[in-house]
């Protein structure tokens, strides 16, 4: 066995080093040493004689390595590392191997330059000629024949590297014409090699990029810069435009005079397309393809500057779709997305030259109208937008039409900055909502007061939760057979520290919008259950408590758990809790509603439908739900003795409810005539001012202690004058 062949492997990656060692196992004894850093590399080169050095082109100083090593060096470069490849070739490297083709080291070792002899055989012969120095074997790489062969074939090796690197490579004359190109460049440019040669480089350069490219090329030729790199557009032979990353260096002859340019060309068109997609997504809404809020703010800033300099007016239209959430939930989010996309198309179709529209999020849009010199023109424009979005569209074989409301602010009349104009347009939009939807309104100064009041009320509402400012009043429900109280409905009130008692009609809608209704509803449920248990402990064992659930609370996923916790913490049996839910709430997401009601019924909780008759369901449909009772809305009871239609409707509801084994409670009973009618119509129970107004628990306790009962007309007991509790108006303020 011959003397060992010494290989220094300067690689930062251990796996690459192991692969190199494996590739170079050709039957002769091999000795490997690996270094990871440049300082260790320099020490290894200075302390030993190596037969071969394999070096990472990206991780080590190429020029320094070539200067220090008397041994041949093979540089390993990344497949897409054009800079390292170009740097190695420019520095005079004889061998450059791509990292994905490390196995090609075997071919280079066997035949690096020509077919005259095997490279490894020559290196092995060099090992056999080893000189002994101080008792240590040192390889002496000094075979004249090999060295001469290497010198004669430098150009051939360069050509091999030039032709097979995975980036476009070219020689360009100092005058700017293609001299030589590798196959990859021909592929990128769509030319054959002979077709490309002689063409001026600037002919292939996009006109918009040519000035910058010529400027850099001039700086390179006069020696101001050693090289340059830029992204530019190139024209292919088929006239298609591609994006390329161009890296150019100057090549010099033995006298250090410029002889030609060497360029690396990498096709980055696909990267530019991805970049454009990212830019589009960052600045546009994916559903409507309209610009997003960020783009609106940028564009509006430019348009305000232009309007100021031109002395022109500008209108901001703030558009909010009516009831889109209901449509979205009813038809499904996929159809809702489709409808939103079509709405965006309709808005875009309304835009005049110079206008700009954006989706701000959810169901809100903003339109910047450049023709705002007259209120008439803006009004006509707004009507056109409202007509466009209300265009019926077919979704799941249904013709769906959606409306919206527009609030309008005008620059500079209503403000001179973006935030002020958007805020005032938003305030005007809410005023349009108050008008019933499908309207537009111009901003007026009094709208600011309403907006501020709204904000202050929201802040107060949040504080009320933290400071325990809510209280419950209770109104009895009376059985028409016995005249006795059978249940209490819990009704929410806000004891404001300054304004005093505030009815729910002033704050429940805001609580729903902000989501605070969920926290408030949980407090109502727990407090009412504890009060009911307290009354039971005082001897009213069969008294039920009725609690209203808001739509948002009813559809919350943890409702069943919340109810269970309220019952457990109060020790109230489930059959004494009655949950009142509006028919519109349960008709929203029907399958989900049925499942929730089934869970509650399984617990033993009673379910009643509140305000029946005001929604869009029917008793025949409601029988599919696991409910126990319906409550006739007070709007039907109010004129029950004077309106034949109301009387017939009430009689029909009671009869149909009984036919499907549901009990009936009438709300808003205020006088004896209503009581007698309902009693004769076989209504099961009543609730209203005729018997008792809503009272705090302490006041109601005194009422209970009086042992009041009601002469229903179905019992022959002594008539008793009802307790006069003051007002004789329907009680409309509930949790919902």
Order of alpha helices (4+ residues) and beta strands (2+ residues): beta-alpha-beta-alpha-beta-alpha-beta-alpha-beta-alpha-alpha-beta-beta-alpha-alpha-beta-beta-alpha-alpha-alpha-beta-beta-beta-alpha-alpha-beta-alpha-alpha-beta-beta-alpha-beta-beta-beta-alpha-beta-alpha-beta-beta-beta-alpha-alpha-beta-alpha-alpha-beta-alpha-alpha-beta-alpha-beta-alpha-alpha-beta-alpha-beta-beta-alpha
